[in-house]
Every structure is written in C-alpha cells, then in structure tokens.
Amino acid sequence: MSSKNDIKKEDTENSEVLSPKNPDANFLDQTLRPTTWAEYIGQKNIKENLKILLTAASQRKHPPEHLLFYGPPGLGKTTLAHLIAKETSSQLKSTSGPAIEKVGDLASILTNLSPGDILFIDEIHRLNKAIEEVLYPAMESGNLDIIIGKGPSARTIQLDLPPFTLIAATTRIALLSAPLRSRFSGGVFRLEFYTNDEIEQIINRSAKILKVEIEKEAKEEIAKRSRFTPRTANYFLKRCRDLAQIRGEKLSKAMVMEALNLLGIDDVGLGASDRTLLETIENKFNGGPVGLNTLAAALSEEQATIEDVYEPYLLQLGFIERTSRGRVITDRARKHIGKKLLGLDLEK
Ligand code: ADE
C-alpha cells in the first residue's frame, strides 16, 4: 500500500495529521474541538439520539452500530466522530473515500482493526463501487470476502473481522447508493446549521481556550458573519485575534469589522466568491434560472464545489432557489448585492 493510502492510526488525543497546506489551522482546530458531550454545543437532537445509542451499546458490551453523518462542510461531522471515540474510550482510525483506491487498501485497513475500534471514513461518497461491495458484508456481518488469484484457479476466502463501528461522513448524501445507506444500522444523521446563539457560545468557548480578550459586541459581530458554521466562526476568531495581538489591544467590534472586511467577508458572511456567484446569475443569466453545469462553467468552478460549499449557505439565507430549470437569484440577494455596489454596508 502506498504511503498516501496509509490509514492514520490515532489515539483520540492526537487525532488529526497536520496538513502541509495549513498546519497551524489544523493544530488549532484540534485544540478547539469539543471532546465531551458537555462541551459540545448545538445539534441537540443528534446529540440526544447518539447518547442513547452509545449508552445502550455500552450496557450490552457491544460496539455501537454504524453511523453516517451528512451535511454542509464545517458543521462538525469529524468532530462528532472524534467525540464518540473519546466518550466510548475507543481507538479512532481515520481515512477517507479518495484515499482508499483499491480493494486491497480497504482489506488492509479492516484487517488491522482491533476489537471495538472506530473506523472513520470521511467523504465516503468518493468510494468506488468495487470497494463499496467489500464494505457491505464487513458492515453487516463482520466478514471480509477476498478473491485470491485470477481465472479458473481464483478462490474466495472469508476472514472474520473484529467487531468495529464504522462512522462515515459525507457532504453529498444523494451520491450514496441505497444499499450503502441502508447498512448504517445505527442511523443516518443530518447536521443542521447552528443558530446564531449557538455560534456565539462556540466563539465564547474558543476565545477562552485561545485566551483572547474579547468584547461582547465583537463576539456578536463574528457570529453574525460566521455562516452559522463553527469552523468558520473559529477561523474568523483566530484571524481577528491576530489583529488584536499585534495591536496589543482587547478584541473590539471595530477590530473584528476591520479584520473581516480585509478578508473580504461582508456583513452576512459572504466572501468574494459567493458574491461573484450571485452577480454571475444576476448579470450573465438575467437572474436565472441557470443550470448548474452552465453556472459552473461560467465561474470556472467544479459543480460539486458550488453544490457543497457555496449553495448550502446561500439557500439558508434565501439568496438563491433551486428550481427544476436551474438556479435563480432572489430579490433578497439582489438587495444585498445592490447595497454592496452602492457601498452602503461596509461599516454596518
Ligand atoms: N467547536 C466546533 N464545533 C463545536 C461545537 N459543536 N461545540 C463546541 N465547540 C465547537
């Protein structure tokens, strides 16, 4: 197996391999991640369901059943997997759909599990069909069927796997086949956007961990621009903290506005790419409807990026609508970008 495919063997203390692209952010995310249910803010319904499921499994002395989390990026799918591992004192081994290229990669990961381990597969929608088929019996009955050899002399051997829990995450539930979805016997959970109040609580907690002195209005301003998403809130808090630190001052609302305006983030949390998307629908396609493929070509973006990254928040804001004939901009969005063109809201 090539090193790219190597599974990250982790204890739950030290769970994420630093990415060369963003080593610092990963390290900080690590420290900001809640590790107990008590620290975990929001997603009330999922939390209640999971607590019951995990407690019951532990009383039966069985690993919890397989779980699938889906929803827009940054809402805490990976965080939940880590938290479950911590709360159940299990070892978490994590990998991702694109990292598992061959059936042999998955076989190697599965046969290296210890009893009670949690296997986390991120971006599970990117697993290919042949690999999915090896996963089915592994999830259902703990069997690994491997074909050895080729042609007439090929034979299948069946290995018993140790009891394990698969936790998978995806931003694209629609791309998962029905047979795969149905094997998540513990449940399929959709993560929702957080409320403004929950985001403020998360910023409060993160500010304490990062030892940032921050005014109440500054927290509110970061929350307002955080797209109802904890990852964004924590990222903005860190960038604002940088400015406060070099100025040697307490983090104020004015400083948050300065730091976030400088990053091109407007008063509702849209960045330059979001605004370009809206302006493209409005100006190049007369407000829509415009098909996803046409829009992607006009923006030089992947369709998946538009669907996974930009659209969930724009839909949440009511700035775009998805119709059978394509994407349409709303009056609310028109007002927002119009206001921008007049330069009215930068200081608000
Ligand atoms: N940081 C990221 N997500 C969080 C959450 N749901 N609760 C507390 N802190 C978080």
Residues whose N, C-alpha, C, O or C-beta is under 5 A from the ligand:
A	BS01	ADE	L32 R33 P34 E39 Y40 I41 G42 G76 I202 P230
